Amino acid sequence: MIDIFDMKLARTYLLLAILATLFNIAVQDLSTRVYAGPYDLALAAVAGTAAGLVFKYVLDKRYIFRFKADNLGHDSRVFVLYATAGLVTTAVFWGFEFGFNYVFDSREGRYLGAALGLAIGYLCKYQLDKRYVFRAAAA
């Protein structure tokens, strides 16, 4: 049987993942509008990923894991764990984004790939964060 709390948490996580995805893509879109030169797509992906990472960390620690750091050093260490756990999921996300860009050769195709890659990545990321990042931080 599904626990009602788990369903509420799942809905909240889904909403936050959608917000972070939109934020990531908005930063990428802004980046490509500001700079359209060599490596513009790679720079946009890095900018969107960095912005999305910080945005999602703030949301996850507060609304999903209800984590409160003891001090800035503790919060910084947890963020490093959070970012490290995201390396594999970032590879999935970028693989979809650049794969779709290659296949469709359009901004819309690239962003669709980014959204799918982020969705898959966030499903995996939640499990990593729950098991390794915030569990270790609380210990």
N, C-alpha and C positions, 0 to 999 in steps of 0.2 A: 504494500500500500504506500502511496506517495504522501509524505508529510506536508501539511499545508505550509509550514515554515519553509521547507525546501522549495516549494513552488513559488513562494514570494521571493525568496532569494534568487531563484532562477530568472524570474521576471525582472528583478532589479538588475541582475548581472547582464541580461540581454539588453536592457535599456542603456546601461552604462557602456556596453560594448558598441552599441549603435552610435551613441554620442561620440565615443572615442574614434570610431571609424570615420564619422563625418568630419570630426576635427582634423584627423590625419589627412584626409583627402582634401579638405579646405586649405590646409597649410601647403600641401603639394601643389594644388592648383594656383595658389598665390605665388608660390616659388617659381613656377614655370611662366607665369605672367610677368614677373619681375625680371627674371633672367632666362633668356632663350639662346644659350650658346653651347659650347662644348660641355658635355656631361650634365646638361640641364636636368634630364630625367633622373639620373643617379643622385644629383644634389637635392632634387625635390623629394625623392624617396627617403633620403637621410634626414632632411628637415622634417618631413611629415612623421617619420618614425620617432625621431627624438621628441617632437612636440607631443605626439600621441602617447608615448611612453610615460612622460611626466604627468600628463593629464590623466591617464588611466591609473597610474600609481596613486595619485591623490584620491581619486574616486574609489578605487578598490580598497585601499587601507581604511577609508572612513565608512563606506556604505556596505561593503561586502564582508570584510574581515574584522571590522570594528577595532582596528589596531591603533594603539596610542604609543608612540615612542617615548622612551624615558628622557631623551635629550636629542640634540641635533646629531651627535655622533652615532647614536643608536639608529635614528631615522636614516642616516646616510648609509650605514651598513646594510640595513634592510633594503634600501633602494638598490644598492649594488647587487644584492641577492636577487631582487625582483628583475633587474635588468639582465642579469646573467641567465636567469630562467627563461627570459624572452629571446635569447639568441637563436635557439632552434626554431621557435615559432616565427621569428622575423625572417628566417631563411624560407620558411613555407610561404609567408605573406609575399615576400619579394619574388619568389619563384612564380607565384600566380600572377602578380602584377606585371612583371616583365615578360612572362610567357604570353599573357593576353595582349600585351602591347605588341609583341612580335607577330602574333597571329592576326590581330585585328588592325594593327597600325593606326590606332586612333586613341584620343584622350579618353573617350567613353569606354572603349574596350579595356584600356589600362586601368581605369578606375573600377570597372566591374571586377576585373581580376584582383585588384587590391581589396575590394570589399569581400570577395569570396575567400581570399587568402587570410584576411584578418579574422573572418568568422571562424575558419578552421583553427587558426592560431589561438584565438581567444578561448575556444573550447578546451584545447590542450593546456593553455596557460593557466586557466583556473585550477586545474588539477595540480599542476606544478606549484603554483602559489599556495594552495591549500596544504599540500603535503610537505613542502620544503621551505618556502619563503616565510610565511606568516606563522607556521608551526614552530620553526626554529627561532623566529623572532620573539615569540611568546615564552619560549623555554628559558 
